[in-house]
Amino acid sequence: MVRKSLTRISKVIGNTLAFVLALAVVVMVLPTKARSQLGLDPCCAIISAGLSTISNLLSSVVAKPLAAIQQIEQQSANFEQQVVFPVAAINQARGLAAQSQAQFTQMRQAFQLPVSSATLPTPQRLEQILLSRNPGAVSQVTTNYGSLYGTVMPPTDAPQAVRDLVDMTDAEAQAAMKKALEMDALADNELQAAEQINQQLQTAAPGSAAILEAQISAWLVRANAYTQSAMAELVRVRAIELANHGAQLKFSAAHTSILHNSGTQVLQGAH
């Protein structure tokens, strides 16, 4: 509606100016004698009439639509300030964001409290790596794990099946430790992103809410993906535990069968 009114006003003004300029051109090209016979110079009279016409048009055609447009714009601004984006609600939301910032700081401090408990040198080294929250320390896990829990026994000390079982168990244990390091680092990044978003909320304009919402949604999807990755690692650890339990039963059954066959042979030889 406002756009249509502005278009109509511009057309009226343009037509009026074109009319006045055309009259002025006609007067200028009239012969000097013809103008002198009129008694008075008609150029000034025509220009005066044109200016008077423009003034009347501005008062009647332009002023009223402009007043209506101004009223509509004022009503629209009032609607946005009182209904769509109330100032009180905006200030309340910003105050809540500032309050949440203090809570985030307390959460980060509690999240980073030291929990190390090892007392001997070898366990301390591995524990320090596992609690470092540094993904760059992943490569140090294998060496320190072997120093604490040992490596796979040589072939002369155990059957191949037992060595395979031990190797798989050690591999999954180290994988879980490495994954825990990665998840700690990702958790720190998520906390930092949450604090940055909260700081933006304290000074963000109401119109940018959709952009911030999309940004928060993207981080939420990432957090869910990280959670799923951690759950997958827990499932693998549990699967290894079940597999080890099954392997122990299989080993026991195999040993029982060997013992039974050996006993049978001994009894048969005695007869």
Phi, psi and omega per residue, in radians:
M1 nan -0.813 3.125
V2 -1.100 -0.707 -3.138
R3 -1.135 -0.706 3.117
K4 -1.111 -0.706 3.141
S5 -1.137 -0.743 3.102
L6 -1.112 -0.676 3.108
T7 -1.121 -0.748 3.131
R8 -1.133 -0.714 3.126
I9 -1.101 -0.779 -3.139
S10 -1.106 -0.620 3.102
K11 -1.157 -0.741 -3.138
V12 -1.106 -0.800 3.141
I13 -1.112 -0.731 3.132
G14 -1.099 -0.758 3.134
N15 -1.128 -0.713 -3.138
T16 -1.113 -0.803 3.124
L17 -1.105 -0.666 3.100
A18 -1.114 -0.701 3.118
F19 -1.111 -0.803 -3.133
V20 -1.109 -0.739 3.120
L21 -1.138 -0.638 3.102
A22 -1.126 -0.751 3.107
L23 -1.091 -0.717 -3.141
A24 -1.104 -0.706 3.118
V25 -1.117 -0.734 3.141
V26 -1.081 -0.745 -3.135
V27 -1.142 -0.680 -3.104
M28 -1.162 -0.559 -3.118
V29 -1.504 -0.122 3.078
L30 -1.153 2.546 3.119
P31 -1.096 2.691 -3.117
T32 -1.143 -0.639 3.141
K33 -1.149 -0.705 -3.130
A34 -1.106 -0.658 3.128
R35 -1.251 -0.600 -3.132
S36 -1.237 -0.470 3.124
Q37 -1.217 -0.339 -3.137
L38 -1.320 -0.184 3.141
G39 1.579 -0.845 3.110
L40 -2.094 2.667 3.109
D41 -1.217 2.017 -3.093
P42 -1.249 -0.232 -3.082
C43 -1.081 -0.802 -3.118
C44 -1.161 -0.678 3.134
A45 -1.107 -0.733 -3.130
I46 -1.170 -0.751 3.130
I47 -1.116 -0.694 3.111
S48 -1.102 -0.713 3.112
A49 -1.133 -0.698 3.124
G50 -1.125 -0.751 3.105
L51 -1.121 -0.673 3.089
S52 -1.104 -0.700 3.104
T53 -1.099 -0.761 3.126
I54 -1.085 -0.706 3.137
S55 -1.117 -0.722 3.117
N56 -1.145 -0.702 3.128
L57 -1.139 -0.713 3.121
L58 -1.107 -0.619 -3.131
S59 -1.301 -0.690 -3.036
S60 -1.625 -0.740 -3.015
V61 -1.644 -0.671 -3.019
V62 -1.596 -0.757 -3.032
A63 -1.096 -0.782 -3.107
K64 -1.116 -0.844 3.086
P65 -1.076 -0.641 3.110
L66 -1.119 -0.686 3.083
A67 -1.111 -0.703 3.112
A68 -1.143 -0.701 3.120
I69 -1.115 -0.756 3.118
Q70 -1.076 -0.674 3.121
Q71 -1.157 -0.722 3.127
I72 -1.134 -0.747 3.117
E73 -1.098 -0.675 3.115
Q74 -1.149 -0.710 3.099
Q75 -1.128 -0.700 3.114
S76 -1.127 -0.740 3.111
A77 -1.116 -0.731 3.108
N78 -1.098 -0.697 3.134
F79 -1.116 -0.734 3.128
E80 -1.158 -0.721 -3.078
Q81 -1.322 -0.470 -3.053
Q82 -1.796 -0.479 -3.050
V83 -2.017 -0.983 -3.045
V84 -1.265 -0.935 -3.116
F85 -2.183 1.298 3.139
P86 -1.111 2.361 -3.110
V87 -1.091 -0.702 -3.124
A88 -1.114 -0.720 3.133
A89 -1.173 -0.659 3.120
I90 -1.127 -0.798 3.123
N91 -1.108 -0.645 3.117
Q92 -1.150 -0.732 3.123
A93 -1.127 -0.706 3.114
R94 -1.160 -0.653 3.077
G95 -1.121 -0.670 3.089
L96 -1.146 -0.668 3.103
A97 -1.115 -0.706 3.102
A98 -1.132 -0.672 3.095
Q99 -1.162 -0.676 3.121
S100 -1.154 -0.552 3.113
Q101 -1.057 -0.741 3.096
A102 -1.122 -0.672 3.101
Q103 -1.158 -0.677 3.093
F104 -1.071 -0.692 3.132
T105 -1.110 -0.752 3.105
Q106 -1.132 -0.684 3.121
M107 -1.116 -0.735 3.127
R108 -1.097 -0.742 3.134
Q109 -1.097 -0.740 3.106
A110 -1.191 -0.601 -3.117
F111 -1.200 -0.461 -3.064
Q112 -1.821 0.282 3.078
L113 -1.133 2.428 -3.134
P114 -1.192 2.391 -3.141
V115 -2.220 0.177 -3.117
S116 -1.123 2.478 -3.051
S117 -2.396 -0.121 -3.124
A118 -1.177 2.578 -3.087
T119 -2.061 -0.338 -3.128
L120 -1.706 2.704 -3.008
P121 -1.022 -0.853 -3.070
T122 -1.146 -0.843 3.058
P123 -1.094 -0.596 3.141
Q124 -1.086 -0.702 -3.136
R125 -1.104 -0.787 3.136
L126 -1.178 -0.725 3.139
E127 -1.116 -0.678 3.126
Q128 -1.071 -0.689 3.104
I129 -1.183 -0.766 -3.069
L130 -1.176 -0.481 -3.124
L131 -1.769 0.145 -3.067
S132 -1.300 -0.336 -3.094
R133 1.036 0.433 -3.118
N134 -1.991 1.912 -3.134
P135 -1.132 -0.328 3.095
G136 -1.224 -0.226 3.138
A137 -1.574 0.100 -3.119
V138 -1.055 -0.655 -3.102
S139 -1.167 -0.292 -3.119
Q140 -1.560 -0.107 -3.073
V141 -1.168 -0.791 -3.030
T142 -1.051 -0.822 -3.110
T143 -1.098 -0.826 -3.114
N144 -1.250 -0.509 3.043
Y145 -1.136 -0.777 3.111
G146 -1.123 -0.609 3.120
S147 -1.147 -0.575 -3.093
L148 -1.568 -0.825 -3.037
Y149 -1.753 -0.120 -3.128
G150 1.493 2.977 3.123
T151 -1.910 3.135 3.141
V152 -1.134 2.357 -3.102
M153 -1.150 2.695 3.115
P154 -1.189 2.845 -3.096
P155 -1.058 -0.464 -3.108
T156 -1.314 -0.245 -3.057
D157 -1.765 -0.191 -3.108
A158 -2.792 2.678 3.063
P159 -1.106 2.800 -3.111
Q160 -1.087 -0.649 -3.136
A161 -1.094 -0.693 3.124
V162 -1.198 -0.730 3.109
R163 -1.074 -0.714 3.105
D164 -1.097 -0.731 -3.138
L165 -1.122 -0.756 3.123
V166 -1.124 -0.725 -3.127
D167 -1.111 -0.735 3.135
M168 -1.171 -0.687 3.122
T169 -1.115 -0.790 3.115
D170 -1.103 -0.689 -3.125
A171 -1.097 -0.791 -3.129
E172 -1.213 -0.632 3.100
A173 -1.088 -0.759 3.108
Q174 -1.175 -0.672 3.113
A175 -1.080 -0.712 3.121
A176 -1.140 -0.696 3.102
M177 -1.113 -0.742 3.131
K178 -1.150 -0.715 3.116
K179 -1.121 -0.643 3.105
A180 -1.106 -0.680 3.075
L181 -1.055 -0.806 -3.140
E182 -1.098 -0.745 -3.115
M183 -1.156 -0.623 3.072
D184 -1.100 -0.751 3.132
A185 -1.139 -0.708 3.106
L186 -1.150 -0.643 3.096
A187 -1.095 -0.691 3.088
D188 -1.096 -0.732 3.124
N189 -1.118 -0.675 3.131
E190 -1.171 -0.695 3.089
L191 -1.108 -0.722 3.118
Q192 -1.121 -0.731 3.114
A193 -1.125 -0.685 3.121
A194 -1.105 -0.701 3.117
E195 -1.160 -0.689 3.112
Q196 -1.132 -0.750 3.119
I197 -1.113 -0.699 3.125
N198 -1.133 -0.644 3.078
Q199 -1.155 -0.658 3.084
Q200 -1.141 -0.622 3.141
L201 -1.120 -0.501 -3.102
Q202 -1.211 -0.437 -3.098
T203 -2.138 0.087 -3.054
A204 -1.285 2.558 3.052
A205 -1.348 2.643 -3.123
P206 -0.997 -0.588 -3.112
G207 -1.219 -0.288 -3.126
S208 -1.597 0.136 -3.110
A209 -1.081 -0.662 -3.123
A210 -1.133 -0.676 3.132
I211 -1.159 -0.797 3.119
L212 -1.110 -0.640 3.111
E213 -1.116 -0.714 3.100
A214 -1.138 -0.678 3.107
Q215 -1.121 -0.749 3.117
I216 -1.133 -0.686 3.118
S217 -1.096 -0.687 3.119
A218 -1.102 -0.749 3.105
W219 -1.162 -0.584 3.109
L220 -1.147 -0.703 3.091
V221 -1.102 -0.728 3.094
R222 -1.084 -0.778 -3.140
A223 -1.061 -0.703 3.097
N224 -1.120 -0.663 3.109
A225 -1.137 -0.732 3.102
Y226 -1.109 -0.685 3.120
T227 -1.106 -0.741 3.108
Q228 -1.103 -0.652 3.100
S229 -1.119 -0.733 3.109
A230 -1.139 -0.700 3.111
M231 -1.132 -0.653 3.107
A232 -1.092 -0.677 3.114
E233 -1.163 -0.680 3.077
L234 -1.099 -0.681 3.103
V235 -1.112 -0.694 3.120
R236 -1.126 -0.724 3.117
V237 -1.082 -0.761 3.121
R238 -1.146 -0.642 3.122
A239 -1.127 -0.696 3.110
I240 -1.124 -0.694 3.104
E241 -1.064 -0.781 3.116
L242 -1.136 -0.695 3.125
A243 -1.126 -0.685 3.103
N244 -1.126 -0.702 3.114
H245 -1.108 -0.737 3.104
G246 -1.132 -0.663 3.133
A247 -1.142 -0.671 3.100
Q248 -1.072 -0.729 3.091
L249 -1.102 -0.698 3.127
K250 -1.145 -0.734 3.107
F251 -1.096 -0.726 -3.141
S252 -1.108 -0.734 3.117
A253 -1.124 -0.707 3.128
A254 -1.138 -0.736 3.124
H255 -1.144 -0.668 3.096
T256 -1.101 -0.711 3.123
S257 -1.140 -0.731 3.125
I258 -1.123 -0.745 3.135
L259 -1.118 -0.689 3.135
H260 -1.135 -0.767 3.130
N261 -1.127 -0.714 3.135
S262 -1.138 -0.716 3.105
G263 -1.112 -0.698 3.132
T264 -1.106 -0.758 -3.141
Q265 -1.098 -0.682 -3.121
V266 -1.164 -0.741 3.120
L267 -1.137 -0.692 3.118
Q268 -1.152 -0.649 3.129
G269 -1.201 -0.557 -3.134
A270 -1.205 -0.582 3.113
H271 -1.328 nan nan
